[in-house]
């Protein structure tokens, strides 16, 4: 493990997240989060094309060599209240290169301005737009990190229940799948997680649900029926209070007959993949994701 690299990333996270309290304005949090990635040096050489995906703001991110008939729908994290294509562009460029597919990165609507189910409606609309654009479902993957990982599961369940053809595979990264902190890792790993705080998670979850049911399975997919979903590849870091969100979803999906691979990365923090420009393990994790996607979408 590249400890010096990881320490530098953790220090930057601490300076950003550590400055937030209950009175921090949301626009300050959003700017702070995106600011963590403002100095990224893009090395992939990918192109970025803004696109209206049936009313959803998105970008086609295309690395050299990416096939135009293969696509990865990517749903960024940020607790449903922050995050953007800007914060995740470098990761999406790297994923496009490793998966040899274009990445459709969504700027789905954020809470509290647009609470549940706005983000879910956007992800479903963008996926259906891809089908209308002529991309075969078996040549599509869908994935996301943290809240985007939970949204990945919710999107798959919604598409299945609506009778839509499902994508070839899915890659949820450290998915956030429930809002009440019921996993043991919430407390057992709290001392080693430098990024995620239970109090902030609860605040973001309430903003997303806007008074709605915290156990709605399309918002908290830990309560969803997962039968019939495509193959899943779940990555999670050892140092995450949300570790049990990943492990429990993997168990639940396996019990439902879904093909699941759960990959725990020793020493890693929540969504370390987005720091791939600075962290060797982030790039290695994306290479692993790319190999899985290539295998399952052709």
C-alpha positions as CSV (number, residue, x, y, z in Angstrom):
1,X,0.0,0.0,0.0
2,X,1.2,3.5,-0.8
3,X,0.9,4.9,2.7
4,X,2.4,8.3,1.9
5,X,-0.1,8.8,-0.9
6,X,-3.0,7.7,1.3
7,X,-1.9,9.9,4.2
8,X,-1.9,12.9,1.9
9,X,-5.4,12.1,0.6
10,X,-6.7,11.7,4.2
11,X,-5.2,15.0,5.3
12,X,-6.9,16.8,2.4
13,X,-10.2,15.1,3.2
14,X,-9.9,16.0,6.9
15,X,-9.3,19.7,6.0
16,X,-12.5,19.7,4.0
17,X,-14.8,17.6,6.0
18,X,-13.4,18.7,9.3
19,X,-14.5,22.2,8.6
20,X,-18.1,21.3,8.3
21,X,-20.6,21.4,11.2
22,X,-24.4,21.5,11.4
23,X,-24.4,25.2,10.4
24,X,-22.3,24.8,7.3
25,X,-24.3,26.0,4.2
26,X,-24.9,23.4,1.6
27,X,-23.3,25.5,-1.1
28,X,-20.1,25.6,0.9
29,X,-20.1,21.8,1.3
30,X,-20.7,21.4,-2.4
31,X,-17.8,23.7,-3.3
32,X,-15.5,22.1,-0.8
33,X,-16.2,18.6,-2.1
34,X,-15.6,19.6,-5.8
35,X,-12.6,21.6,-4.7
36,X,-10.9,18.4,-3.6
37,X,-10.5,17.6,-7.3
38,X,-9.8,21.1,-8.7
39,X,-6.1,20.4,-9.2
40,X,-6.4,17.0,-10.9
41,X,-4.1,16.6,-13.8
42,X,-6.0,14.7,-16.5
43,X,-3.7,12.2,-18.2
44,X,-6.0,9.8,-20.0
45,X,-6.7,12.1,-23.0
46,X,-10.4,11.5,-23.0
47,X,-13.0,13.7,-24.6
48,X,-16.0,15.1,-22.8
49,X,-19.2,15.9,-24.7
50,X,-22.2,17.4,-22.9
51,X,-25.4,15.6,-23.7
52,X,-29.1,15.9,-22.9
53,X,-30.0,12.3,-22.0
54,X,-33.8,12.7,-22.4
55,X,-33.8,15.7,-20.0
56,X,-31.0,14.5,-17.8
57,X,-27.8,16.6,-17.8
58,X,-24.9,14.3,-18.6
59,X,-21.5,14.0,-20.3
60,X,-20.2,11.4,-22.7
61,X,-16.7,10.7,-21.5
62,X,-14.7,8.8,-24.0
63,X,-11.1,7.6,-23.6
64,X,-9.0,6.7,-26.6
65,X,-9.9,3.2,-27.8
66,X,-13.3,3.2,-26.1
67,X,-16.0,1.5,-28.2
68,X,-19.0,3.6,-29.2
69,X,-21.4,0.6,-29.0
70,X,-20.4,0.0,-25.3
71,X,-21.5,2.2,-22.4
72,X,-21.1,2.6,-18.7
73,X,-23.8,4.7,-16.9
74,X,-22.0,6.3,-14.0
75,X,-23.8,7.7,-10.9
76,X,-21.5,9.9,-8.7
77,X,-21.6,9.8,-4.9
78,X,-22.0,12.7,-2.5
79,X,-24.9,11.7,-0.3
80,X,-27.5,12.7,-2.8
81,X,-26.8,16.4,-1.9
82,X,-23.4,17.1,-3.5
83,X,-21.0,15.7,-6.0
84,X,-21.0,16.2,-9.8
85,X,-19.5,15.1,-13.0
86,X,-16.7,17.5,-12.2
87,X,-15.7,15.7,-9.0
88,X,-15.7,12.4,-10.8
89,X,-14.5,13.2,-14.2
90,X,-11.0,11.8,-13.8
91,X,-12.3,8.6,-12.4
92,X,-14.8,8.3,-15.3
93,X,-12.0,8.9,-17.8
94,X,-9.9,6.1,-16.3
95,X,-12.9,3.8,-16.2
96,X,-13.6,4.5,-19.8
97,X,-10.1,3.6,-20.7
98,X,-10.0,0.4,-18.6
99,X,-13.5,-0.8,-19.6
100,X,-12.9,0.2,-23.3
101,X,-16.4,1.8,-23.3
102,X,-17.8,5.3,-23.3
103,X,-19.0,6.5,-19.9
104,X,-22.3,8.4,-19.6
105,X,-21.7,10.4,-16.4
106,X,-24.9,11.8,-15.0
107,X,-25.4,15.1,-13.2
108,X,-28.6,13.8,-11.7
109,X,-30.8,16.2,-9.7
110,X,-29.7,16.7,-6.1
111,X,-31.6,17.1,-2.8
112,X,-32.8,19.0,-1.0
113,X,-33.9,21.0,-4.0
114,X,-34.9,17.8,-5.7
115,X,-35.6,15.1,-3.1
116,X,-36.4,11.4,-3.8
117,X,-37.3,10.1,-6.3
118,X,-35.7,12.8,-8.6
119,X,-32.3,11.1,-8.7
120,X,-33.9,7.7,-9.4
121,X,-36.1,9.2,-12.2
122,X,-33.0,10.7,-13.8
123,X,-31.0,7.5,-13.8
124,X,-33.9,5.5,-15.2
125,X,-34.5,8.1,-17.9
126,X,-30.8,8.2,-18.9
127,X,-30.6,4.4,-19.2
128,X,-33.8,4.2,-21.3
129,X,-32.3,7.0,-23.5
130,X,-29.3,4.8,-24.1
131,X,-31.6,2.1,-25.4
132,X,-33.3,4.5,-27.6
133,X,-29.9,5.6,-29.0
134,X,-29.5,2.0,-30.2
135,X,-27.1,0.6,-27.5
136,X,-28.0,-3.0,-26.7
137,X,-28.7,-3.6,-23.0
138,X,-26.1,-6.4,-22.8
139,X,-23.5,-3.9,-23.9
140,X,-24.3,-1.5,-21.0
141,X,-23.0,-1.5,-17.4
142,X,-24.2,0.7,-14.6
143,X,-22.4,1.8,-11.6
144,X,-21.7,4.4,-9.0
145,X,-20.1,5.1,-5.7
146,X,-21.6,5.6,-2.2
147,X,-25.0,7.2,-2.8
148,X,-24.4,6.5,-6.5
149,X,-23.9,2.8,-5.5
150,X,-27.2,2.8,-3.7
151,X,-28.8,4.5,-6.7
152,X,-27.3,1.8,-8.9
153,X,-29.2,-0.9,-7.0
154,X,-32.4,1.2,-6.9
155,X,-32.2,1.8,-10.7
156,X,-31.8,-1.9,-11.4
157,X,-34.7,-2.9,-9.2
158,X,-36.9,-0.2,-10.8
159,X,-36.0,-1.3,-14.3
160,X,-36.6,-4.9,-13.5
161,X,-40.0,-4.2,-12.0
162,X,-41.0,-2.1,-15.0
163,X,-40.1,-4.9,-17.4
164,X,-37.1,-3.0,-19.0
165,X,-34.2,-5.1,-20.3
166,X,-31.4,-5.0,-17.7
167,X,-27.8,-4.1,-18.4
168,X,-25.0,-6.6,-18.7
169,X,-23.6,-6.0,-15.3
170,X,-23.3,-3.5,-12.4
171,X,-20.4,-2.1,-10.4
172,X,-21.6,-0.6,-7.0
173,X,-18.6,1.0,-5.2
174,X,-18.9,1.3,-1.4
175,X,-22.7,1.5,-1.9
176,X,-24.8,3.4,0.7
177,X,-28.0,1.4,0.9
178,X,-29.7,2.4,4.1
179,X,-30.2,5.5,6.2
180,X,-30.4,4.3,9.8
181,X,-26.9,3.1,10.4
182,X,-27.9,-0.5,11.3
183,X,-24.7,-2.2,10.3
184,X,-22.2,-3.1,13.0
185,X,-19.4,-1.4,11.1
186,X,-21.0,2.0,11.8
187,X,-19.5,1.8,15.3
188,X,-16.9,-0.9,15.0
189,X,-15.0,0.9,12.2
190,X,-15.7,4.5,13.2
191,X,-12.2,5.0,14.6
192,X,-10.5,4.1,11.4
193,X,-12.8,5.8,8.9
194,X,-11.4,9.3,8.1
195,X,-14.2,10.3,5.8
196,X,-17.7,9.2,6.6
197,X,-19.6,10.3,9.7
198,X,-22.8,8.8,10.9
199,X,-24.3,12.2,11.9
200,X,-23.6,13.6,8.4
201,X,-25.1,10.5,6.7
202,X,-28.3,10.8,8.8
203,X,-28.5,14.5,7.8
204,X,-28.1,13.7,4.1
205,X,-30.5,10.8,4.2
206,X,-33.2,13.0,5.7
207,X,-32.6,15.7,3.1
208,X,-32.9,13.1,0.3
209,X,-36.1,11.5,1.7
210,X,-37.7,14.9,2.7
211,X,-39.9,13.3,5.3
212,X,-40.5,10.1,3.4
213,X,-40.0,6.5,4.5
214,X,-36.4,5.8,5.4
215,X,-37.0,2.2,4.5
216,X,-38.5,2.7,1.1
217,X,-36.7,0.0,-0.9
218,X,-36.2,2.3,-3.9
219,X,-34.2,4.7,-1.7
220,X,-32.8,2.2,0.8
221,X,-32.2,-0.9,-1.4
222,X,-31.1,-3.0,1.6
223,X,-34.9,-3.6,1.9
224,X,-35.4,-4.4,-1.8
225,X,-36.0,-7.8,-3.5
226,X,-32.8,-8.3,-5.5
227,X,-33.8,-11.3,-7.6
228,X,-33.0,-11.2,-11.3
229,X,-30.3,-8.6,-11.2
230,X,-27.3,-8.8,-13.5
231,X,-23.8,-9.8,-12.3
232,X,-22.5,-7.5,-9.6
233,X,-19.0,-6.5,-8.7
234,X,-18.8,-4.6,-5.4
235,X,-15.7,-2.9,-4.1
236,X,-15.4,-1.7,-0.5
237,X,-12.5,-0.4,1.6
238,X,-11.4,-1.9,4.9
239,X,-11.6,1.4,6.7
240,X,-15.3,2.2,6.1
241,X,-18.1,2.6,8.5
242,X,-20.4,1.6,5.6
243,X,-18.5,-1.7,5.1
244,X,-21.6,-3.6,6.2
245,X,-23.7,-1.9,3.6
246,X,-21.5,-3.7,1.0
247,X,-21.3,-7.0,2.8
248,X,-25.0,-7.3,3.5
249,X,-26.0,-6.4,0.0
250,X,-23.6,-9.0,-1.4
251,X,-25.1,-11.6,1.0
252,X,-28.6,-10.5,0.1
253,X,-28.0,-10.6,-3.6
254,X,-26.3,-14.0,-3.4
255,X,-29.3,-15.4,-1.5
256,X,-31.5,-14.1,-4.3
257,X,-29.5,-16.0,-6.9
258,X,-27.5,-13.1,-8.3
259,X,-23.9,-13.6,-9.3
260,X,-21.9,-11.4,-6.9
261,X,-18.2,-10.6,-6.4
262,X,-17.4,-8.7,-3.2
263,X,-13.9,-7.3,-3.2
264,X,-12.5,-5.8,0.1
265,X,-9.5,-3.6,-0.3
266,X,-7.2,-3.7,2.7
267,X,-6.4,-0.3,4.2
268,X,-8.6,1.6,1.9
269,X,-11.0,4.4,2.7
270,X,-14.5,5.2,1.4
271,X,-14.5,5.5,-2.4
272,X,-10.7,5.6,-2.7
273,X,-11.1,5.1,-6.5
274,X,-12.0,8.8,-7.0
275,X,-8.4,9.7,-5.9
276,X,-6.8,7.5,-8.6
277,X,-4.8,10.5,-9.9
278,X,-3.0,10.5,-6.5
279,X,-3.4,7.0,-5.1
280,X,-1.9,3.9,-6.8
281,X,-4.6,1.7,-5.2
282,X,-7.3,3.9,-6.8
283,X,-6.0,3.2,-10.3
284,X,-5.5,-0.5,-9.5
285,X,-9.2,-0.7,-8.3
286,X,-10.4,0.9,-11.5
287,X,-8.4,-1.5,-13.6
288,X,-10.1,-4.3,-11.7
289,X,-13.5,-2.7,-12.5
290,X,-12.6,-2.3,-16.1
291,X,-11.7,-6.0,-16.5
292,X,-15.1,-7.0,-15.0
293,X,-17.0,-4.7,-17.3
294,X,-15.1,-5.8,-20.4
295,X,-15.9,-9.4,-19.5
296,X,-19.6,-8.8,-19.0
297,X,-20.5,-6.3,-21.8
298,X,-18.4,-7.8,-24.5
